[in-house]
Amino acid sequence: MCVETVIVGGGPAGLSAAKILAENNVRVVLVEPYPGRVKPCGGGLTRRCQLLLQLVFPGYVDLIENVINEVMLVHSRSTYLLRLERIFVTVRREILDYKFMRHVVDECGVELVQDRVRKLLVSRDKVVLQCNSQDIEAKVVLGCDGVYSAVRRELGVTMSFSPYAVRAYGRYRGRPDVAILDFRLSRKSPGYLWIFPLRDGANIGYGELTSEPKSGVTVRNKLVLGAKLYEINEIFDIRGHALPGDIYLPSTDMSPRNVLLAGDAAGLIDYSTGEGITFAVLSGILAALSVLKRPSRPLETYLNMISSIIGDLKLSRRVILPIKYRVDDVLDRCIRNILTRSEPVSRVLRGRSSYYEEFKRLLKLKPLVTLLKNLLKPRELQQLIN
């Protein structure tokens, strides 16, 4: 089989790219070994995520389970309440992925091949995917196949560690418009318990940035403990999954210029807000636009489009997370009115600002800067300045 573009992976990143390309009359083959697979996920769609989905899958609105207007942030010594109208909506991820795929395949004419990629043979003008049952030749390959990406593996790229998350469903008696993020269960590594109300029950999960052996068992145990804390006695459909640990930023000199990575395969996830779907959809759209602009060598265009997003996600990991988890409660109490105010959070989640811009505003506060200098270790302070 010989086509223009092959997309590996049928999640939000791959489906978003397929939709954009198919609408522009590009012949697309979507390779997905397990159509309809269940991806453990919180299923929260922030405002910026909803804006992106409107471009590629407007039908998501029919899948909304609940509208969240408040988020309760529970720490060891204090609890904060973030109020913002329609801060995010909840969906069931498995239904979102299934309906999205059916839209792309049935209505947009994308060809679905149920197969698994074994090997990638890359040359200057083409890429050959050796799958279990056939070989597929294409001018461009988009690797959107998640944290265990076969495309990334064939490029020789490995992740240094993989955080882990577990998701379940349960019966819930709390307010339907209030989500909960509880940070008390994380000790050595950053992590939190989430409770996202649905139409019937709640999505409850726990994720942790850990590379310890048997991390899946530890995270699952913390999920069960968190469920008991909030009197969610009946939980079911417990599923776990690794999360991307590193962000992959290819080099135009060393990397194949006709192979792009998007979504979890590229490590694009915001650990400060827990958003993965947002950056999967966004990177899928940008990858498709890069292919349309330079069909034979889209890598350079893709990097120009996505570099600022990668920089913002790196800022989130290197600065926001250390402040959030590693600085003591004195600093936490000092900055809580800034980090939990509606204005900066609203600007980021609406897509009207970035972590970089909000952090510049934060650093203009001289008393806070003075306190940071007194409390942070020199190495942490240098990271902050950089």
C-alpha positions in Angstrom: 0.0 0.0 0.0 1.3 3.5 -0.9 -0.3 6.7 0.4 0.6 10.3 1.1 0.3 10.3 4.9 0.2 7.5 7.5 -1.0 8.4 11.0 -0.1 5.8 13.7 -2.5 6.0 16.7 -6.2 6.6 17.0 -6.3 8.9 20.0 -7.1 12.7 20.0 -3.8 13.6 18.4 -4.0 11.2 15.5 -7.7 11.8 14.9 -7.3 15.6 15.0 -4.5 15.3 12.4 -6.5 12.9 10.3 -9.5 15.2 10.3 -7.5 18.3 9.1 -5.7 16.4 6.4 -8.8 14.6 5.1 -10.6 17.9 4.9 -7.8 19.2 2.6 -8.0 16.2 0.3 -5.0 14.3 1.5 -5.2 10.6 1.4 -4.7 9.4 5.0 -4.4 5.9 6.4 -4.9 5.6 10.2 -3.1 2.7 11.7 -4.5 1.6 15.1 -4.1 -1.9 16.5 -7.0 -1.6 19.0 -9.9 0.6 17.8 -12.2 1.4 20.7 -9.4 0.8 23.3 -10.0 2.4 26.7 -7.4 5.0 27.8 -7.5 5.7 31.5 -8.0 9.4 31.8 -9.7 12.0 34.0 -11.8 13.1 31.1 -11.7 16.8 31.9 -11.9 19.3 29.0 -10.8 22.8 29.8 -12.0 25.8 27.9 -9.0 25.9 25.6 -9.5 22.2 24.9 -13.1 22.8 24.0 -12.1 25.5 21.6 -9.7 23.1 19.8 -12.3 20.3 19.7 -14.7 22.7 18.0 -12.4 22.8 15.1 -12.0 19.0 14.6 -14.9 17.3 16.4 -17.8 19.6 17.2 -19.9 16.6 18.2 -18.0 16.4 21.5 -20.7 18.7 23.0 -23.2 15.9 22.9 -20.9 13.8 25.1 -20.6 16.2 28.0 -21.4 14.6 31.3 -21.1 17.5 33.6 -20.1 21.2 33.9 -17.6 22.1 36.6 -17.7 25.6 38.1 -15.5 25.2 41.2 -12.3 23.2 42.0 -11.4 22.4 45.6 -7.6 22.2 46.1 -6.9 20.2 49.2 -3.4 20.5 50.8 -2.0 19.1 54.1 -2.7 22.3 56.1 -5.2 24.2 54.1 -7.9 24.0 51.4 -8.4 26.5 48.6 -11.4 27.0 46.4 -11.0 28.1 42.7 -14.2 29.5 41.3 -14.6 30.0 37.6 -17.8 29.6 35.6 -17.5 26.5 33.4 -13.8 26.0 34.3 -14.0 22.6 32.5 -16.5 20.0 31.5 -16.3 16.2 32.0 -16.7 13.4 29.5 -16.0 9.7 29.5 -12.8 9.4 27.6 -13.6 6.0 26.0 -16.8 7.4 24.5 -15.0 10.5 23.3 -12.3 8.5 21.5 -14.8 6.1 20.0 -17.2 8.8 18.6 -14.3 10.9 17.4 -12.9 7.9 15.4 -16.3 7.1 13.9 -16.6 10.7 12.8 -13.2 10.7 11.1 -13.6 7.3 9.5 -17.3 7.3 8.5 -17.8 11.0 7.7 -14.3 12.2 6.6 -13.2 9.2 4.6 -10.1 8.3 6.5 -9.0 4.7 5.9 -8.6 2.7 9.1 -6.1 -0.2 9.2 -6.2 -2.4 12.2 -2.6 -3.4 12.6 0.5 -3.0 14.7 3.7 -1.3 13.6 6.8 -3.4 14.0 9.5 -1.4 12.2 10.1 1.9 10.5 12.3 2.2 7.5 13.1 5.9 6.9 14.7 7.4 3.8 14.9 10.9 2.3 11.7 10.6 0.2 9.6 8.0 1.9 8.9 6.0 5.0 8.0 2.3 5.0 6.0 1.0 7.9 6.4 -2.8 8.4 3.2 -3.9 10.2 2.2 -7.4 11.3 0.1 -8.1 8.2 1.4 -5.7 5.5 3.9 -3.0 4.6 2.7 0.6 4.1 4.7 3.2 2.2 4.1 6.9 2.8 5.7 10.3 2.2 5.1 11.4 5.8 4.4 9.5 9.0 2.8 11.1 12.1 3.5 9.2 15.3 0.5 9.7 17.6 0.6 6.3 19.3 0.9 7.3 22.9 3.4 6.9 25.7 4.4 3.4 24.4 4.9 4.9 20.9 6.3 2.4 18.3 7.2 5.3 16.0 9.2 7.0 18.8 11.0 3.7 19.6 12.0 3.3 16.0 13.5 6.8 16.0 15.7 5.6 18.9 14.1 7.9 21.4 13.4 6.6 24.9 11.9 8.4 27.9 14.0 8.5 31.1 11.0 7.7 33.3 7.2 7.4 33.1 4.8 8.8 35.7 1.8 6.6 36.3 -1.9 7.2 36.8 -4.9 5.0 37.7 -8.5 5.8 36.9 -11.8 4.3 38.2 -15.5 5.1 38.3 -17.5 5.2 41.5 -20.7 6.4 43.2 -20.4 9.9 44.5 -22.6 12.1 46.7 -20.8 15.4 46.5 -21.8 18.5 44.6 -22.0 17.8 40.9 -20.4 21.1 39.9 -17.3 20.9 42.2 -14.2 18.9 41.3 -11.6 17.9 43.9 -7.8 17.8 43.6 -6.3 16.4 46.8 -2.5 16.6 47.2 -2.2 15.0 50.6 -1.5 11.5 49.4 1.7 12.5 47.6 4.8 12.3 49.8 8.1 11.7 48.0 6.9 12.5 44.5 4.5 15.1 43.1 1.0 13.7 42.6 -2.7 14.2 43.4 -6.0 12.5 43.7 -8.8 13.8 41.4 -12.6 13.5 41.7 -14.5 14.7 38.6 -18.3 14.4 38.9 -20.1 12.8 36.0 -23.8 12.7 35.2 -24.0 9.5 37.2 -21.2 9.0 39.7 -17.7 10.3 39.4 -14.4 9.7 37.7 -11.8 9.2 40.4 -8.1 8.7 39.9 -4.6 9.2 41.2 -1.5 10.1 39.3 2.1 10.5 40.5 5.4 11.6 39.0 7.3 8.6 40.1 9.9 6.2 38.6 9.9 3.8 41.5 9.6 0.0 40.8 6.0 -1.3 41.2 4.7 2.3 40.9 1.5 1.0 39.4 0.7 -0.9 42.6 1.5 2.1 44.8 -0.6 4.4 42.7 -3.5 2.0 42.7 -3.3 1.7 46.5 -3.4 5.5 46.9 -6.5 5.6 44.6 -8.3 3.1 46.9 -7.2 5.1 50.0 -8.4 8.4 48.4 -11.8 6.8 47.6 -12.2 5.9 51.2 -11.3 9.4 52.4 -14.3 10.8 50.3 -16.6 7.9 51.2 -16.7 6.5 47.7 -17.2 3.0 48.7 -18.0 1.4 45.4 -15.4 1.9 42.7 -15.1 -0.2 39.6 -13.4 -0.4 36.2 -10.0 0.4 37.6 -7.4 0.9 34.9 -3.8 2.2 35.0 -1.5 3.7 32.4 1.9 5.2 32.2 2.2 8.9 31.3 4.9 10.6 29.3 8.0 11.6 31.4 10.0 13.7 28.9 9.2 16.1 26.2 10.7 15.1 22.8 12.1 18.0 20.9 13.7 16.7 17.7 16.6 18.4 15.9 16.3 19.4 12.3 19.9 18.2 11.7 19.6 14.8 13.3 15.9 13.7 13.0 14.1 12.4 9.9 12.2 15.4 8.4 9.2 13.3 7.3 8.4 11.8 10.7 6.6 13.8 13.3 5.5 13.0 16.9 2.4 14.4 18.6 0.5 14.0 21.8 1.8 11.6 24.4 4.3 10.2 21.9 6.0 13.6 22.0 5.6 13.9 25.8 3.2 16.8 25.5 1.2 17.0 28.8 0.7 19.8 31.3 1.4 18.3 34.7 0.3 21.5 36.5 -3.3 21.2 35.2 -3.2 17.6 34.3 -4.2 18.4 30.7 -3.2 15.8 28.1 -6.1 15.9 25.7 -5.6 19.7 25.0 -2.0 19.2 23.8 -2.8 16.0 22.0 -5.5 17.8 19.9 -3.3 20.9 19.5 -0.2 19.1 18.4 -2.2 16.9 16.0 -3.6 20.0 14.4 -0.2 21.6 14.1 1.3 18.4 12.7 -1.4 18.3 10.0 -0.9 22.0 9.1 2.8 21.4 8.8 2.2 18.5 6.3 -0.1 20.7 4.3 2.5 23.5 4.2 5.5 21.4 3.3 4.3 17.9 2.3 7.7 16.3 1.8 9.7 17.8 4.7 7.3 19.1 7.4 9.6 18.8 10.5 11.0 22.3 10.4 7.6 23.9 10.0 6.2 21.8 12.8 9.1 22.8 15.2 8.5 26.5 14.4 4.8 26.1 15.3 5.2 24.0 18.4 8.4 25.3 20.0 6.7 28.0 22.1 4.2 25.4 23.4 7.0 23.1 24.4 8.8 26.0 26.1 5.7 26.7 28.1 5.2 23.1 29.2 8.9 22.9 30.2 8.4 26.1 32.3 5.4 24.4 34.0 7.4 21.3 34.9 10.6 23.1 36.0 9.1 26.0 37.9 5.4 25.6 38.7 5.7 22.0 39.9 8.7 22.8 42.3 6.7 25.7 43.8 3.6 23.6 44.0 5.2 20.5 45.7 8.7 21.3 47.1 8.4 24.6 48.8 7.1 24.6 52.3 3.7 25.8 53.5 4.9 29.3 54.3 5.6 30.0 50.7 2.4 28.1 49.7 0.3 30.4 51.9 2.1 33.5 50.5 1.4 32.7 46.9 -2.0 30.9 47.2 -3.9 34.1 46.4 -1.9 34.4 43.2 -1.9 30.8 42.0 -5.5 30.1 42.9 -7.0 33.4 41.8 -9.5 33.1 38.9 -7.8 35.7 36.7 -4.4 34.0 35.8 -5.9 30.5 35.8 -8.7 31.7 33.6 -6.3 33.3 31.1 -4.2 30.1 30.8 -7.2 27.7 30.6 -8.9 29.9 28.0 -5.8 29.9 25.9 -5.4 33.7 26.2 -2.1 33.5 28.1 0.8 31.2 28.8 2.7 30.1 31.9 5.5 32.3 30.8 3.4 35.4 30.7 1.7 34.7 34.0 5.0 33.9 35.7 6.4 37.2 34.5 3.5 38.9 36.1 4.1 37.0 39.3 7.8 37.9 39.4 6.9 41.6 39.3 5.7 41.3 42.9 8.8 42.4 44.9 7.7 41.0 48.3 7.2 37.6 46.7 10.6 37.7 45.0 12.3 38.6 48.3 10.5 35.6 50.0 11.6 33.3 47.2 15.2 34.3 47.6 15.0 33.6 51.4 13.3 30.2 51.1 14.5 28.6 47.9 17.8 26.8 47.6 20.3 28.4 45.3 19.8 25.8 42.6 16.1 26.2 42.7 16.4 29.9 42.6 18.6 29.7 39.5 16.0 27.5 37.8 13.4 30.2 38.6 15.6 33.0 37.2 16.4 31.0 34.0 
